[in-house]
């Protein structure tokens, strides 16, 4: 995957685009994560990024970048289909890694606390987290 395409994927977009991506991410994040959790070595960071992206206190540009990256993660159509074990999430990981680097420092302790709670073995708290 070349840098131009990653750059296109991570464009924050306008408010309407961000709202559409947020709806897609909210609807598909947890089911996709449950399928990928064994293959994603940085699940805690991924879940913290989710909470950062849906946190209204996060700057709009940062939210836009994260929502674009997370939308790419949850959408079934991408460069390498996610149905291929191990290899299927490599393009998703690349996009997420670039997004994390772009927004370094914006994922706060409250987002990691929410991620830890969501990833705990208690299914009642999974997906709840801080807003």
N, CA, C and O atoms as a GROMACS GRO file, in nm:
protein
  524
    1UNK      N    1   0.086  -0.116   0.000
    1UNK     CA    2   0.000   0.000   0.000
    1UNK      C    3   0.091   0.123   0.000
    1UNK      O    4   0.181   0.133   0.083
    2UNK      N    5   0.068   0.214  -0.090
    2UNK     CA    6   0.155   0.330  -0.098
    2UNK      C    7   0.107   0.443  -0.006
    2UNK      O    8  -0.008   0.443   0.039
    3UNK      N    9   0.196   0.538   0.021
    3UNK     CA   10   0.163   0.649   0.112
    3UNK      C   11   0.052   0.738   0.060
    3UNK      O   12  -0.022   0.796   0.140
    4UNK      N   13   0.038   0.750  -0.070
    4UNK     CA   14  -0.068   0.834  -0.126
    4UNK      C   15  -0.203   0.776  -0.088
    4UNK      O   16  -0.292   0.850  -0.045
    5UNK      N   17  -0.221   0.648  -0.102
    5UNK     CA   18  -0.349   0.586  -0.070
    5UNK      C   19  -0.379   0.596   0.079
    5UNK      O   20  -0.493   0.625   0.117
    6UNK      N   21  -0.279   0.573   0.164
    6UNK     CA   22  -0.300   0.587   0.308
    6UNK      C   23  -0.341   0.730   0.338
    6UNK      O   24  -0.431   0.753   0.419
    7UNK      N   25  -0.275   0.826   0.275
    7UNK     CA   26  -0.311   0.966   0.295
    7UNK      C   27  -0.454   0.995   0.255
    7UNK      O   28  -0.523   1.072   0.322
    8UNK      N   29  -0.499   0.935   0.146
    8UNK     CA   30  -0.637   0.953   0.103
    8UNK      C   31  -0.735   0.891   0.202
    8UNK      O   32  -0.841   0.948   0.230
    9UNK      N   33  -0.700   0.775   0.254
    9UNK     CA   34  -0.787   0.706   0.350
    9UNK      C   35  -0.802   0.789   0.477
    9UNK      O   36  -0.911   0.794   0.535
   10UNK      N   37  -0.695   0.854   0.520
   10UNK     CA   38  -0.694   0.923   0.648
   10UNK      C   39  -0.734   1.069   0.642
   10UNK      O   40  -0.716   1.142   0.740
   11UNK      N   41  -0.788   1.114   0.530
   11UNK     CA   42  -0.838   1.251   0.525
   11UNK      C   43  -0.953   1.265   0.624
   11UNK      O   44  -1.045   1.184   0.623
   12UNK      N   45  -0.948   1.368   0.711
   12UNK     CA   46  -1.052   1.383   0.812
   12UNK      C   47  -1.192   1.403   0.754
   12UNK      O   48  -1.290   1.362   0.816
   13UNK      N   49  -1.202   1.464   0.637
   13UNK     CA   50  -1.332   1.484   0.575
   13UNK      C   51  -1.412   1.596   0.641
   13UNK      O   52  -1.373   1.649   0.745
   14UNK      N   53  -1.523   1.629   0.579
   14UNK     CA   54  -1.609   1.734   0.634
   14UNK      C   55  -1.697   1.675   0.745
   14UNK      O   56  -1.690   1.556   0.774
   15UNK      N   57  -1.779   1.760   0.804
   15UNK     CA   58  -1.861   1.717   0.918
   15UNK      C   59  -1.957   1.604   0.880
   15UNK      O   60  -1.977   1.511   0.957
   16UNK      N   61  -2.016   1.612   0.762
   16UNK     CA   62  -2.108   1.508   0.716
   16UNK      C   63  -2.035   1.375   0.699
   16UNK      O   64  -2.087   1.270   0.737
   17UNK      N   65  -1.915   1.380   0.644
   17UNK     CA   66  -1.836   1.258   0.626
   17UNK      C   67  -1.800   1.198   0.761
   17UNK      O   68  -1.808   1.077   0.780
   18UNK      N   69  -1.760   1.283   0.856
   18UNK     CA   70  -1.725   1.235   0.990
   18UNK      C   71  -1.846   1.172   1.059
   18UNK      O   72  -1.833   1.069   1.125
   19UNK      N   73  -1.964   1.234   1.044
   19UNK     CA   74  -2.084   1.177   1.106
   19UNK      C   75  -2.117   1.041   1.047
   19UNK      O   76  -2.153   0.948   1.119
   20UNK      N   77  -2.105   1.029   0.913
   20UNK     CA   78  -2.131   0.901   0.847
   20UNK      C   79  -2.031   0.796   0.895
   20UNK      O   80  -2.069   0.683   0.926
   21UNK      N   81  -1.903   0.834   0.900
   21UNK     CA   82  -1.801   0.739   0.945
   21UNK      C   83  -1.821   0.702   1.091
   21UNK      O   84  -1.799   0.587   1.129
   22UNK      N   85  -1.863   0.798   1.174
   22UNK     CA   86  -1.886   0.766   1.315
   22UNK      C   87  -1.999   0.664   1.328
   22UNK      O   88  -1.990   0.572   1.409
   23UNK      N   89  -2.107   0.680   1.249
   23UNK     CA   90  -2.216   0.582   1.254
   23UNK      C   91  -2.166   0.443   1.215
   23UNK      O   92  -2.200   0.344   1.279
   24UNK      N   93  -2.084   0.437   1.108
   24UNK     CA   94  -2.031   0.308   1.063
   24UNK      C   95  -1.940   0.247   1.169
   24UNK      O   96  -1.947   0.127   1.197
   25UNK      N   97  -1.855   0.329   1.228
   25UNK     CA   98  -1.761   0.280   1.329
   25UNK      C   99  -1.837   0.231   1.451
   25UNK      O  100  -1.809   0.122   1.502
   26UNK      N  101  -1.932   0.310   1.499
   26UNK     CA  102  -2.009   0.268   1.617
   26UNK      C  103  -2.083   0.136   1.592
   26UNK      O  104  -2.091   0.053   1.682
   27UNK      N  105  -2.135   0.118   1.473
   27UNK     CA  106  -2.213  -0.003   1.442
   27UNK      C  107  -2.125  -0.126   1.422
   27UNK      O  108  -2.166  -0.237   1.456
   28UNK      N  109  -2.006  -0.108   1.366
   28UNK     CA  110  -1.928  -0.225   1.324
   28UNK      C  111  -1.799  -0.247   1.402
   28UNK      O  112  -1.733  -0.349   1.382
   29UNK      N  113  -1.761  -0.154   1.491
   29UNK     CA  114  -1.632  -0.166   1.559
   29UNK      C  115  -1.622  -0.292   1.644
   29UNK      O  116  -1.528  -0.369   1.627
   30UNK      N  117  -1.718  -0.314   1.735
   30UNK     CA  118  -1.708  -0.427   1.829
   30UNK      C  119  -1.715  -0.562   1.759
   30UNK      O  120  -1.634  -0.649   1.791
   31UNK      N  121  -1.807  -0.584   1.664
   31UNK     CA  122  -1.805  -0.713   1.595
   31UNK      C  123  -1.675  -0.738   1.518
   31UNK      O  124  -1.624  -0.850   1.518
   32UNK      N  125  -1.622  -0.634   1.454
   32UNK     CA  126  -1.496  -0.649   1.380
   32UNK      C  127  -1.382  -0.676   1.476
   32UNK      O  128  -1.298  -0.763   1.450
   33UNK      N  129  -1.376  -0.604   1.587
   33UNK     CA  130  -1.269  -0.624   1.685
   33UNK      C  131  -1.273  -0.766   1.741
   33UNK      O  132  -1.168  -0.829   1.757
   34UNK      N  133  -1.392  -0.815   1.771
   34UNK     CA  134  -1.402  -0.951   1.826
   34UNK      C  135  -1.347  -1.054   1.728
   34UNK      O  136  -1.287  -1.153   1.770
   35UNK      N  137  -1.367  -1.032   1.598
   35UNK     CA  138  -1.312  -1.123   1.498
   35UNK      C  139  -1.160  -1.109   1.487
   35UNK      O  140  -1.091  -1.206   1.458
   36UNK      N  141  -1.109  -0.989   1.510
   36UNK     CA  142  -0.967  -0.960   1.485
   36UNK      C  143  -0.879  -0.964   1.608
   36UNK      O  144  -0.757  -0.964   1.594
   37UNK      N  145  -0.936  -0.967   1.727
   37UNK     CA  146  -0.860  -0.945   1.850
   37UNK      C  147  -0.739  -1.038   1.864
   37UNK      O  148  -0.636  -0.997   1.916
   38UNK      N  149  -0.752  -1.160   1.819
   38UNK     CA  150  -0.640  -1.253   1.830
   38UNK      C  151  -0.527  -1.218   1.732
   38UNK      O  152  -0.412  -1.256   1.754
   39UNK      N  153  -0.560  -1.146   1.626
   39UNK     CA  154  -0.462  -1.113   1.523
   39UNK      C  155  -0.405  -0.972   1.539
   39UNK      O  156  -0.305  -0.939   1.475
   40UNK      N  157  -0.466  -0.890   1.621
   40UNK     CA  158  -0.423  -0.751   1.637
   40UNK      C  159  -0.344  -0.739   1.767
   40UNK      O  160  -0.401  -0.745   1.875
   41UNK      N  161  -0.211  -0.722   1.756
   41UNK     CA  162  -0.128  -0.719   1.876
   41UNK      C  163  -0.146  -0.592   1.960
   41UNK      O  164  -0.102  -0.588   2.075
   42UNK      N  165  -0.210  -0.491   1.905
   42UNK     CA  166  -0.226  -0.366   1.979
   42UNK      C  167  -0.375  -0.336   2.002
   42UNK      O  168  -0.421  -0.224   1.980
   43UNK      N  169  -0.449  -0.438   2.046
   43UNK     CA  170  -0.593  -0.423   2.067
   43UNK      C  171  -0.627  -0.312   2.165
   43UNK      O  172  -0.724  -0.239   2.146
   44UNK      N  173  -0.547  -0.299   2.271
   44UNK     CA  174  -0.574  -0.194   2.371
   44UNK      C  175  -0.565  -0.056   2.306
   44UNK      O  176  -0.650   0.030   2.331
   45UNK      N  177  -0.462  -0.034   2.224
   45UNK     CA  178  -0.449   0.094   2.154
   45UNK      C  179  -0.565   0.116   2.057
   45UNK      O  180  -0.614   0.228   2.043
   46UNK      N  181  -0.607   0.010   1.991
   46UNK     CA  182  -0.716   0.020   1.897
   46UNK      C  183  -0.846   0.060   1.966
   46UNK      O  184  -0.918   0.147   1.917
   47UNK      N  185  -0.874  -0.002   2.080
   47UNK     CA  186  -0.996   0.030   2.154
   47UNK      C  187  -0.986   0.172   2.212
   47UNK      O  188  -1.084   0.246   2.212
   48UNK      N  189  -0.868   0.210   2.261
   48UNK     CA  190  -0.849   0.347   2.311
   48UNK      C  191  -0.870   0.448   2.198
   48UNK      O  192  -0.927   0.555   2.220
   49UNK      N  193  -0.825   0.415   2.078
   49UNK     CA  194  -0.846   0.502   1.962
   49UNK      C  195  -0.995   0.516   1.932
   49UNK      O  196  -1.041   0.625   1.896
   50UNK      N  197  -1.070   0.407   1.946
   50UNK     CA  198  -1.215   0.413   1.928
   50UNK      C  199  -1.275   0.514   2.026
   50UNK      O  200  -1.353   0.600   1.986
   51UNK      N  201  -1.240   0.502   2.154
   51UNK     CA  202  -1.296   0.593   2.253
   51UNK      C  203  -1.251   0.737   2.230
   51UNK      O  204  -1.327   0.830   2.257
   52UNK      N  205  -1.130   0.757   2.182
   52UNK     CA  206  -1.082   0.890   2.149
   52UNK      C  207  -1.163   0.947   2.032
   52UNK      O  208  -1.200   1.064   2.032
   53UNK      N  209  -1.191   0.863   1.932
   53UNK     CA  210  -1.264   0.908   1.813
   53UNK      C  211  -1.408   0.946   1.843
   53UNK      O  212  -1.462   1.035   1.777
   54UNK      N  213  -1.470   0.881   1.940
   54UNK     CA  214  -1.611   0.913   1.971
   54UNK      C  215  -1.623   1.010   2.087
   54UNK      O  216  -1.734   1.041   2.130
   55UNK      N  217  -1.511   1.058   2.138
   55UNK     CA  218  -1.509   1.155   2.248
   55UNK      C  219  -1.521   1.296   2.190
   55UNK      O  220  -1.433   1.339   2.115
   56UNK      N  221  -1.627   1.366   2.223
   56UNK     CA  222  -1.650   1.501   2.170
   56UNK      C  223  -1.546   1.601   2.217
   56UNK      O  224  -1.535   1.709   2.160
   57UNK      N  225  -1.468   1.567   2.320
   57UNK     CA  226  -1.360   1.656   2.367
   57UNK      C  227  -1.235   1.645   2.280
   57UNK      O  228  -1.146   1.729   2.290
   58UNK      N  229  -1.228   1.544   2.196
   58UNK     CA  230  -1.115   1.526   2.106
   58UNK      C  231  -1.128   1.628   1.992
   58UNK      O  232  -1.237   1.647   1.938
   59UNK      N  233  -1.017   1.696   1.954
   59UNK     CA  234  -1.022   1.792   1.844
   59UNK      C  235  -1.079   1.730   1.716
   59UNK      O  236  -1.055   1.613   1.689
   60UNK      N  237  -1.153   1.808   1.640
   60UNK     CA  238  -1.224   1.759   1.521
   60UNK      C  239  -1.130   1.692   1.420
   60UNK      O  240  -1.164   1.587   1.365
   61UNK      N  241  -1.013   1.749   1.395
   61UNK     CA  242  -0.920   1.690   1.298
   61UNK      C  243  -0.873   1.553   1.345
   61UNK      O  244  -0.864   1.460   1.266
   62UNK      N  245  -0.842   1.541   1.473
   62UNK     CA  246  -0.798   1.413   1.530
   62UNK      C  247  -0.910   1.311   1.520
   62UNK      O  248  -0.888   1.196   1.480
   63UNK      N  249  -1.031   1.353   1.557
   63UNK     CA  250  -1.147   1.263   1.546
   63UNK      C  251  -1.165   1.217   1.403
   63UNK      O  252  -1.190   1.099   1.378
   64UNK      N  253  -1.151   1.310   1.308
   64UNK     CA  254  -1.168   1.277   1.167
   64UNK      C  255  -1.068   1.174   1.119
   64UNK      O  256  -1.104   1.080   1.049
   65UNK      N  257  -0.941   1.192   1.157
   65UNK     CA  258  -0.836   1.097   1.118
   65UNK      C  259  -0.867   0.959   1.178
   65UNK      O  260  -0.860   0.858   1.108
   66UNK      N  261  -0.900   0.957   1.307
   66UNK     CA  262  -0.929   0.828   1.372
   66UNK      C  263  -1.054   0.763   1.315
   66UNK      O  264  -1.055   0.642   1.292
   67UNK      N  265  -1.158   0.841   1.291
   67UNK     CA  266  -1.280   0.783   1.235
   67UNK      C  267  -1.254   0.727   1.096
   67UNK      O  268  -1.308   0.622   1.061
   68UNK      N  269  -1.173   0.795   1.016
   68UNK     CA  270  -1.140   0.743   0.883
   68UNK      C  271  -1.064   0.612   0.895
   68UNK      O  272  -1.094   0.516   0.823
   69UNK      N  273  -0.965   0.606   0.984
   69UNK     CA  274  -0.887   0.483   1.001
   69UNK      C  275  -0.972   0.370   1.057
   69UNK      O  276  -0.963   0.256   1.011
   70UNK      N  277  -1.057   0.401   1.155
   70UNK     CA  278  -1.142   0.298   1.214
   70UNK      C  279  -1.249   0.253   1.115
   70UNK      O  280  -1.287   0.135   1.113
   71UNK      N  281  -1.299   0.344   1.032
   71UNK     CA  282  -1.395   0.305   0.929
   71UNK      C  283  -1.330   0.209   0.831
   71UNK      O  284  -1.392   0.111   0.789
   72UNK      N  285  -1.204   0.235   0.796
   72UNK     CA  286  -1.132   0.143   0.708
   72UNK      C  287  -1.118   0.006   0.774
   72UNK      O  288  -1.128  -0.097   0.708
   73UNK      N  289  -1.094   0.007   0.905
   73UNK     CA  290  -1.080  -0.118   0.981
   73UNK      C  291  -1.210  -0.199   0.981
   73UNK      O  292  -1.206  -0.321   0.966
   74UNK      N  293  -1.324  -0.132   0.997
   74UNK     CA  294  -1.450  -0.205   1.011
   74UNK      C  295  -1.518  -0.236   0.879
   74UNK      O  296  -1.602  -0.326   0.873
   75UNK      N  297  -1.484  -0.164   0.772
   75UNK     CA  298  -1.549  -0.191   0.645
   75UNK      C  299  -1.492  -0.317   0.582
   75UNK      O  300  -1.371  -0.337   0.583
   76UNK      N  301  -1.578  -0.403   0.528
   76UNK     CA  302  -1.530  -0.531   0.476
   76UNK      C  303  -1.451  -0.520   0.346
   76UNK      O  304  -1.376  -0.611   0.313
   77UNK      N  305  -1.466  -0.412   0.273
   77UNK     CA  306  -1.397  -0.397   0.145
   77UNK      C  307  -1.271  -0.314   0.165
   77UNK      O  308  -1.278  -0.196   0.200
   78UNK      N  309  -1.156  -0.376   0.143
   78UNK     CA  310  -1.029  -0.305   0.149
   78UNK      C  311  -0.927  -0.377   0.062
   78UNK      O  312  -0.963  -0.471  -0.010
   79UNK      N  313  -0.801  -0.334   0.066
   79UNK     CA  314  -0.699  -0.389  -0.024
   79UNK      C  315  -0.680  -0.539  -0.005
   79UNK      O  316  -0.674  -0.613  -0.103
   80UNK      N  317  -0.670  -0.585   0.118
   80UNK     CA  318  -0.653  -0.727   0.147
   80UNK      C  319  -0.775  -0.769   0.228
   80UNK      O  320  -0.788  -0.727   0.344
   81UNK      N  321  -0.865  -0.849   0.172
   81UNK     CA  322  -0.987  -0.888   0.244
   81UNK      C  323  -0.957  -0.949   0.381
   81UNK      O  324  -0.866  -1.031   0.396
   82UNK      N  325  -1.034  -0.907   0.481
   82UNK     CA  326  -1.012  -0.950   0.619
   82UNK      C  327  -1.041  -1.098   0.642
   82UNK      O  328  -1.005  -1.152   0.746
   83UNK      N  329  -1.104  -1.163   0.546
   83UNK     CA  330  -1.135  -1.306   0.564
   83UNK      C  331  -1.010  -1.392   0.556
   83UNK      O  332  -1.013  -1.507   0.600
   84UNK      N  333  -0.900  -1.339   0.500
   84UNK     CA  334  -0.776  -1.415   0.494
   84UNK      C  335  -0.707  -1.406   0.629
   84UNK      O  336  -0.662  -1.299   0.670
   85UNK      N  337  -0.698  -1.518   0.699
   85UNK     CA  338  -0.639  -1.521   0.832
   85UNK      C  339  -0.498  -1.462   0.830
   85UNK      O  340  -0.423  -1.482   0.734
   86UNK      N  341  -0.463  -1.392   0.934
   86UNK     CA  342  -0.334  -1.327   0.955
   86UNK      C  343  -0.304  -1.216   0.854
   86UNK      O  344  -0.274  -1.103   0.894
   87UNK      N  345  -0.311  -1.245   0.726
   87UNK     CA  346  -0.275  -1.146   0.625
   87UNK      C  347  -0.386  -1.045   0.602
   87UNK      O  348  -0.359  -0.932   0.559
   88UNK      N  349  -0.508  -1.083   0.630
   88UNK     CA  350  -0.623  -0.999   0.599
   88UNK      C  351  -0.626  -0.866   0.670
   88UNK      O  352  -0.683  -0.770   0.619
   89UNK      N  353  -0.565  -0.859   0.787
   89UNK     CA  354  -0.568  -0.733   0.863
   89UNK      C  355  -0.440  -0.652   0.847
   89UNK      O  356  -0.425  -0.549   0.913
   90UNK      N  357  -0.347  -0.696   0.762
   90UNK     CA  358  -0.221  -0.623   0.750
   90UNK      C  359  -0.240  -0.482   0.696
   90UNK      O  360  -0.176  -0.389   0.744
   91UNK      N  361  -0.328  -0.465   0.597
   91UNK     CA  362  -0.351  -0.330   0.545
   91UNK      C  363  -0.423  -0.245   0.649
   91UNK      O  364  -0.397  -0.125   0.660
   92UNK      N  365  -0.513  -0.306   0.725
   92UNK     CA  366  -0.582  -0.233   0.832
   92UNK      C  367  -0.480  -0.186   0.936
   92UNK      O  368  -0.487  -0.072   0.983
   93UNK      N  369  -0.388  -0.274   0.972
   93UNK     CA  370  -0.285  -0.240   1.071
   93UNK      C  371  -0.198  -0.126   1.019
   93UNK      O  372  -0.163  -0.037   1.096
   94UNK      N  373  -0.164  -0.129   0.892
   94UNK     CA  374  -0.082  -0.022   0.834
   94UNK      C  375  -0.153   0.112   0.841
   94UNK      O  376  -0.093   0.212   0.880
   95UNK      N  377  -0.281   0.114   0.805
   95UNK     CA  378  -0.358   0.238   0.811
   95UNK      C  379  -0.369   0.287   0.955
   95UNK      O  380  -0.351   0.406   0.982
   96UNK      N  381  -0.399   0.196   1.047
   96UNK     CA  382  -0.411   0.234   1.189
   96UNK      C  383  -0.279   0.285   1.245
   96UNK      O  384  -0.277   0.381   1.322
   97UNK      N  385  -0.168   0.221   1.207
   97UNK     CA  386  -0.037   0.264   1.257
   97UNK      C  387  -0.005   0.406   1.210
   97UNK      O  388   0.047   0.487   1.288
   98UNK      N  389  -0.035   0.436   1.086
   98UNK     CA  390  -0.013   0.572   1.035
   98UNK      C  391  -0.103   0.671   1.108
   98UNK      O  392  -0.059   0.779   1.145
   99UNK      N  393  -0.228   0.634   1.128
   99UNK     CA  394  -0.322   0.723   1.200
   99UNK      C  395  -0.272   0.749   1.342
   99UNK      O  396  -0.275   0.863   1.389
  100UNK      N  397  -0.227   0.643   1.412
  100UNK     CA  398  -0.177   0.660   1.548
  100UNK      C  399  -0.058   0.756   1.551
  100UNK      O  400  -0.046   0.839   1.640
  101UNK      N  401   0.028   0.742   1.453
  101UNK     CA  402   0.146   0.830   1.447
  101UNK      C  403   0.102   0.975   1.422
  101UNK      O  404   0.161   1.068   1.477
  102UNK      N  405   0.001   0.994   1.339
  102UNK     CA  406  -0.046   1.129   1.305
  102UNK      C  407  -0.109   1.200   1.425
  102UNK      O  408  -0.099   1.322   1.437
  103UNK      N  409  -0.173   1.125   1.513
  103UNK     CA  410  -0.247   1.188   1.623
  103UNK      C  411  -0.182   1.160   1.758
  103UNK      O  412  -0.246   1.174   1.863
  104UNK      N  413  -0.057   1.120   1.755
  104UNK     CA  414   0.017   1.089   1.877
  104UNK      C  415  -0.009   1.192   1.986
  104UNK      O  416  -0.006   1.312   1.960
  105UNK      N  417  -0.035   1.146   2.105
  105UNK     CA  418  -0.055   1.235   2.218
  105UNK      C  419  -0.199   1.275   2.242
  105UNK      O  420  -0.229   1.336   2.346
  106UNK      N  421  -0.290   1.245   2.151
  106UNK     CA  422  -0.430   1.283   2.170
  106UNK      C  423  -0.514   1.174   2.235
  106UNK      O  424  -0.624   1.200   2.283
  107UNK      N  425  -0.463   1.052   2.236
  107UNK     CA  426  -0.535   0.945   2.306
  107UNK      C  427  -0.499   0.958   2.453
  107UNK      O  428  -0.386   0.933   2.493
  108UNK      N  429  -0.598   0.996   2.533
  108UNK     CA  430  -0.577   1.030   2.674
  108UNK      C  431  -0.592   0.909   2.765
  108UNK      O  432  -0.639   0.802   2.724
  109UNK      N  433  -0.550   0.928   2.890
  109UNK     CA  434  -0.562   0.820   2.989
  109UNK      C  435  -0.706   0.772   3.001
  109UNK      O  436  -0.730   0.653   3.020
  110UNK      N  437  -0.803   0.865   2.991
  110UNK     CA  438  -0.944   0.824   3.004
  110UNK      C  439  -0.983   0.727   2.892
  110UNK      O  440  -1.068   0.640   2.911
  111UNK      N  441  -0.921   0.743   2.774
  111UNK     CA  442  -0.951   0.652   2.664
  111UNK      C  443  -0.891   0.514   2.690
  111UNK      O  444  -0.953   0.412   2.660
  112UNK      N  445  -0.770   0.511   2.746
  112UNK     CA  446  -0.708   0.382   2.781
  112UNK      C  447  -0.784   0.316   2.897
  112UNK      O  448  -0.797   0.194   2.899
  113UNK      N  449  -0.832   0.395   2.992
  113UNK     CA  450  -0.912   0.339   3.102
  113UNK      C  451  -1.039   0.273   3.048
  113UNK      O  452  -1.076   0.164   3.089
  114UNK      N  453  -1.104   0.342   2.954
  114UNK     CA  454  -1.224   0.286   2.893
  114UNK      C  455  -1.191   0.160   2.814
  114UNK      O  456  -1.268   0.064   2.814
  115UNK      N  457  -1.076   0.160   2.746
  115UNK     CA  458  -1.033   0.041   2.670
  115UNK      C  459  -1.009  -0.076   2.764
  115UNK      O  460  -1.051  -0.188   2.736
  116UNK      N  461  -0.941  -0.050   2.876
  116UNK     CA  462  -0.914  -0.158   2.972
  116UNK      C  463  -1.045  -0.216   3.025
  116UNK      O  464  -1.058  -0.338   3.041
  117UNK      N  465  -1.141  -0.129   3.050
  117UNK     CA  466  -1.272  -0.176   3.099
  117UNK      C  467  -1.343  -0.258   2.992
  117UNK      O  468  -1.402  -0.362   3.023
  118UNK      N  469  -1.338  -0.212   2.869
  118UNK     CA  470  -1.406  -0.282   2.760
  118UNK      C  471  -1.341  -0.417   2.730
  118UNK      O  472  -1.410  -0.512   2.693
  119UNK      N  473  -1.210  -0.424   2.745
  119UNK     CA  474  -1.139  -0.548   2.715
  119UNK      C  475  -1.136  -0.646   2.832
  119UNK      O  476  -1.088  -0.759   2.819
  120UNK      N  477  -1.187  -0.602   2.946
  120UNK     CA  478  -1.193  -0.691   3.063
  120UNK      C  479  -1.285  -0.807   3.031
  120UNK      O  480  -1.365  -0.801   2.938
  121UNK      N  481  -1.273  -0.912   3.108
  121UNK     CA  482  -1.352  -1.032   3.081
  121UNK      C  483  -1.499  -1.018   3.116
  121UNK      O  484  -1.576  -1.113   3.096
  122UNK      N  485  -1.541  -0.904   3.167
  122UNK     CA  486  -1.680  -0.883   3.205
  122UNK      C  487  -1.759  -0.839   3.081
  122UNK      O  488  -1.746  -0.724   3.038
  123UNK      N  489  -1.842  -0.927   3.023
  123UNK     CA  490  -1.915  -0.892   2.901
  123UNK      C  491  -2.017  -0.780   2.922
  123UNK      O  492  -2.058  -0.716   2.824
  124UNK      N  493  -2.059  -0.755   3.045
  124UNK     CA  494  -2.156  -0.649   3.070
  124UNK      C  495  -2.095  -0.511   3.047
  124UNK      O  496  -2.167  -0.418   3.011
  125UNK      N  497  -1.963  -0.496   3.067
  125UNK     CA  498  -1.900  -0.366   3.049
  125UNK      C  499  -1.842  -0.348   2.911
  125UNK      O  500  -1.813  -0.235   2.873
  126UNK      N  501  -1.824  -0.454   2.835
  126UNK     CA  502  -1.765  -0.442   2.701
  126UNK      C  503  -1.852  -0.353   2.614
  126UNK      O  504  -1.972  -0.373   2.602
  127UNK      N  505  -1.788  -0.254   2.554
  127UNK     CA  506  -1.860  -0.163   2.466
  127UNK      C  507  -1.919  -0.044   2.536
  127UNK      O  508  -1.968   0.047   2.469
  128UNK      N  509  -1.916  -0.040   2.668
  128UNK     CA  510  -1.973   0.073   2.742
  128UNK      C  511  -1.875   0.188   2.741
  128UNK      O  512  -1.895   0.284   2.666
  129UNK      N  513  -1.771   0.182   2.820
  129UNK     CA  514  -1.662   0.280   2.820
  129UNK      C  515  -1.703   0.422   2.848
  129UNK      O  516  -1.821   0.450   2.870
  130UNK      N  517  -1.606   0.512   2.846
  130UNK     CA  518  -1.628   0.655   2.871
  130UNK      C  519  -1.667   0.725   2.744
  130UNK      O  520  -1.619   0.691   2.636
  131UNK      N  521  -1.753   0.822   2.756
  131UNK     CA  522  -1.798   0.899   2.638
  131UNK      C  523  -1.749   1.040   2.646
  131UNK      O  524  -1.776   1.120   2.556
   0.00000   0.00000   0.00000
